[in-house]
């Protein structure tokens, strides 16, 4: 049975594992293979620790989905990042920054449960509107958003993916989706 709880400091490795696996499976085919191949769970876990994502004073909240004590998914939400900058927050609107599930659990309702928990958390913090960014080529995620009642709002951005060897980054198109919590 799926349980949802708030991230704690000792969860960094488990969250990073889900995050890396989610990228590798979810972005295959449109994210450069060299980028997906060099993802490192230990490095991503350390970054979570360094940023303090589990700190209750952190502006963003991460909720975990667990089955029998195993973290199988997570979502992160909080104030909207203007220009996707964590240091430039808009207190008037919320954002779902991340939603990742271990690929073996795709389609079992975990993502929907985590998304509903994020929506509830946004509502508890007083937001009625929220946004999220999705890579334009991520058709699966876009369908999920649309089934959840979100719509593209016309805003677009380019996610710069760094490449090794001093080569310039690859730009991937992103679309912003918007939703309401008071509908």
SULDA-V85029 format. One record per run of one state. SS is the DSSP state (H for helix, E for strand, C for the rest). FROM is the first residue (numbers start at 1). TO is the last residue. Records with the same first field share a line. If there is no record, write none. Layout:
SS: FROM-TO / FROM-TO
This chain:
C: 1-1 / 7-8 / 27-27 / 29-30 / 32-32 / 38-40 / 52-59 / 68-69 / 85-88 / 102-102 / 106-109 / 125-128 / 136-138 / 148-150 / 162-169 / 181-183
E: 2-6 / 28-28 / 31-31 / 60-67 / 70-81 / 89-101 / 129-135 / 151-161 / 170-180
H: 9-26 / 33-37 / 41-51 / 82-84 / 103-105 / 110-124 / 139-147
